[in-house]
Amino acid sequence: MATLLLIVIFIDFVGLGIPDSLFGAAWPAINSDFGLPLSAANAVTVTMTVCSIISSLLSAKLTEKFST
């Protein structure tokens, strides 16, 4: 059970860090391919931030559920 928890923690750690850095690097290609304005990047960034906040708020319940 401890190994599974460590794997989940590692995946969460990597998963929270990768989208922010990849989005910034990918935005020029997204902008040119889809012709989106810069305000579309704002919508994506806000969505990622809200999902991170929800993840943080639910982490206590998950920790309690797995008795750690």
HUURFEN-V852770 format. One record per backbone hydrogen bond with DSSP energy under -1.0 kcal/mol. CO is the residue of the C=O (numbers start at 1). NH is the residue of the N-H. E is the energy in kcal/mol with one decimal. If there is no record, write none. Layout:
co/nh/e
CO/NH/E
CO/NH/E
This chain:
co/nh/e
1/5/-2.2
2/6/-2.2
3/7/-2.1
4/8/-2.4
5/9/-2.5
6/10/-2.3
7/11/-2.5
8/12/-2.4
9/13/-2.5
10/14/-2.5
11/15/-2.8
12/16/-2.0
13/17/-1.0
14/18/-2.3
17/21/-1.2
18/22/-2.7
19/23/-2.2
20/24/-1.5
21/25/-1.4
22/26/-2.2
23/27/-1.5
26/30/-2.3
27/31/-3.1
28/32/-2.0
29/33/-2.6
30/34/-2.4
31/35/-1.4
37/40/-1.5
38/42/-1.0
39/43/-1.5
40/44/-1.8
41/45/-2.4
42/46/-2.7
43/47/-2.1
44/48/-2.4
45/49/-2.2
46/50/-2.7
47/51/-2.3
48/52/-1.9
49/53/-2.2
50/54/-2.5
51/55/-2.3
52/56/-2.2
53/57/-2.4
54/58/-2.1
58/62/-2.0
59/63/-2.4
60/64/-2.3
61/65/-2.3
62/66/-2.1
63/68/-2.0
